[in-house]
Amino acid sequence: MEVGMKTEIRLRKDVDPKRTWDLTAIYGSEEDFNADAMKLKKLAEHMVETYKGKLRDAERINGCLDSLKVVQELSGLLGSFRYLAVSVDMTNNENQSKSMEISNLLSEAASKLSFIEAQILENDEAVLEKAMAENAENSHYLQELLRRKPHSLCSEVEKALATLSGVMNSPMNIYNKAKLQDMDFGSFQANGKSYPLSFVLFENEYDYAVDKDIRRAAFKAFSDKIRDYENTVAATYQTQVQKEKSLATLKGFDSVIDSLLFEQEVDKDLYNRQIDVLYEELAPHMRKYAKLLQRIHGLEVMTFNDLKLTVDPEYEPAITIDEAKDYVREGLGILGEEYTDMIDRAFKERWIDFVQNKGKSTGAFCSSPYGSHPYILISWTERMREVFVLAHELGHAGHFSLAHENQNPLNSRPSLYFIEAPSTMNEMIMADHLLKKKDDKRFRRWVLSSMISRTYYHNFVTHMLEAHFQRKVYNIIDEGGSVHAAKLNELKRETLEGFWGEEVKISEGAELTWMRQQHYYKGLYPYTYSAGLTIATEVSGRIRREGQVAVEDWKRVLRTGGLKNPLELARLAGVDISTDLPLRRTIAYIGEIIDELEKLTNELDKS
């Protein structure tokens, strides 16, 4: 077993509480929580009595929207408090029950208030224009309502959908229960030893293991176990996409994709370009990178199971959480004192859950409820690569901290298309910072390889291939078809083989990777990672060239929240995504890094 690799599966009660997040910043007690829950319930009832059937003039419309802001904030705080408690321990039945209770309350409130949008849109546009003129803070929300008007449903249908919102979200909940509660991976054998296995241990540890026997044995054991659930998970996913198709049809969209892109405020050209150009033009660079890994690790055959290997595994330093704080604080210092103060608070006030335990959500995320500070989930492995993960999630935290300070609850969240730009931007800033720290070939190779294996592989390869597969699924659903486990396996294998070609053997079990990611239950989320990183790559280049001017432009974008659409936000940062130039420049940049990695490896081999 490699140094630093953790194979212990702890229960939540056994972890160090100092390395967990502190949810008392949202609610210090159950009494405080219950008081806000009652406040929300009464406010919803008051709004029904005060505004239902009466939203016929600018004054009442603005009064209603001002109350709606309070509803939005309370709903976010209440929902986040329960969701965050569940996300760190899916085995806790008490928290599961509490989460369901608040979900029911939020659905009830949403159902009662579902009349607002439909009744506002019953007015002449002159009334809405008057309301915008009288209250600038509500202007963007009303403009967005007008944009949605052609696809709006009557108030009774909206009420029914709001009432069913808890049920509508059940596919992702069922998926997570299967993944984090029901799947018992036991252990596997390698090199005459037994190793414990779980979803988190595989994705955070064994998938990166340098020892080929451990890596291959873990992959087989992991794949065998998730295959036991493929039919159940496939049926759950089919329910999700069929739900999305039904909603798209109800709202008058020609396809699921049109419906989901309408929510993101972008068109099919941007969506298809992001997938197609990357799939065709990034592939040769990544195949070259795969061959470099094969050579470095002396592999007879390069397989899908080997793609997470690093260029120089012996060089990657172990790092403590406190050391990571110093790295990200120093690296992200270019964004100013306000930003570094946010980082200091994140560590001091326990915004971050670092520990690994049974039942904890896999991967990493940042939740940013309006009215409280953000919360970051990560499973710390004491490897230097986690600095990039931490910087990524702090990018989300910094984004929403600034957006919430400058925008109201109705305006603070931008399009999903843009949501990953601030996070991946921080990864680019960290890489640039590290490259300046010392002039050493091996260190430079490690930083550049981290950019490829972590930043670009994760966002430009993993999630893009998810998007490529996802588009095939939606096309089948739009044509009136359905998907089952065998079909999903077939589609995923086709996607992987088409991208990696003959250079990488797609291992048995690789076709099951559609079972490993909950992004499929969040609409067209996967492709937005590469979209965000395209913007981030361009902006980071601007910062290298122009310095503080570009930094201030970027911070202005973060403060803007959801007031502008993705093209406008990118333009504000100095990037024109209406053309394919930023994407093609980013692909060329990735190619340059891989070429330099090969050159540095050759030079280091000779020295």
BELCOR-V719075 format. One record per pair of residues at least 12 apart in sequence whose C-alpha atoms are under 6 Angstrom apart, sorted by the first residue. I is the first residue (numbers start at 0). J is the second residue. D is the distance in Angstrom with one decimal. If there is no record, write none. Layout:
BEGIN
I_J_D + I_J_D
END
This chain:
BEGIN
8_356_5.9 + 8_357_5.9 + 9_356_4.8 + 9_357_5.8 + 10_356_5.3 + 10_357_5.3 + 11_356_5.5 + 18_352_6.0 + 18_353_5.5 + 19_352_4.1 + 19_353_6.0 + 20_349_4.9 + 20_350_5.2 + 20_351_5.0 + 20_352_4.6 + 21_349_5.5 + 43_108_5.9 + 57_126_6.0 + 57_130_4.3 + 68_408_5.6 + 72_369_5.6 + 75_368_5.4 + 76_368_5.7 + 81_98_5.1 + 86_359_5.9 + 86_360_5.5 + 87_359_4.2 + 88_358_4.6 + 88_359_4.8 + 89_358_4.7 + 90_358_5.5 + 106_162_5.4 + 106_164_5.9 + 109_161_5.6 + 110_158_4.8 + 110_161_4.7 + 110_162_4.9 + 113_157_5.8 + 113_158_5.1 + 114_154_5.1 + 117_154_5.4 + 150_250_4.8 + 170_235_5.5 + 170_239_5.8 + 171_520_5.7 + 179_358_5.2 + 184_196_5.4 + 184_197_5.4 + 189_213_5.4 + 199_361_5.7 + 207_307_5.4 + 207_308_5.6 + 222_508_5.3 + 229_484_5.8 + 230_484_5.4 + 233_483_5.5 + 233_484_5.2 + 254_477_5.8 + 263_414_4.9 + 263_415_5.6 + 263_416_5.9 + 282_498_5.6 + 284_590_5.5 + 301_503_5.2 + 302_503_5.1 + 302_504_4.5 + 302_505_5.8 + 302_506_6.0 + 303_505_5.1 + 303_506_5.7 + 316_383_5.8 + 317_381_5.4 + 317_382_4.8 + 317_383_6.0 + 318_381_5.0 + 318_382_5.7 + 318_383_5.8 + 319_381_5.8 + 323_386_5.9 + 330_429_5.3 + 330_432_5.4 + 350_374_4.9 + 351_374_5.9 + 351_375_4.6 + 351_376_5.9 + 352_376_5.0 + 353_377_5.2 + 353_378_5.1 + 353_379_5.2 + 354_378_5.4 + 355_378_5.2 + 363_376_5.2 + 363_377_4.6 + 364_376_5.3 + 365_392_5.7 + 373_396_5.5 + 387_426_5.5 + 390_425_5.6 + 390_426_6.0 + 391_422_4.3 + 391_423_5.7 + 391_425_5.7 + 391_426_5.8 + 394_421_5.2 + 394_422_4.0 + 394_425_5.7 + 395_422_5.3 + 398_557_5.2 + 401_558_5.1 + 402_558_4.5 + 402_560_4.8 + 405_558_5.9 + 410_561_5.1 + 411_560_4.4 + 411_561_5.1 + 412_560_5.3 + 412_561_4.7 + 413_560_5.4 + 413_561_3.7 + 416_527_5.0 + 417_531_5.6 + 417_565_5.8 + 419_528_5.5 + 419_531_4.7 + 420_531_3.7 + 420_532_5.5 + 420_535_5.5 + 423_532_5.4 + 424_535_4.5 + 444_596_6.0 + 458_528_5.2 + 458_529_5.2 + 459_529_4.9 + 462_525_4.9 + 463_526_5.3 + 466_525_5.2 + 466_526_5.2 + 468_491_5.8 + 488_510_5.0 + 491_510_5.2 + 492_510_4.8 + 533_582_5.8 + 552_572_5.5 + 553_572_5.4
END
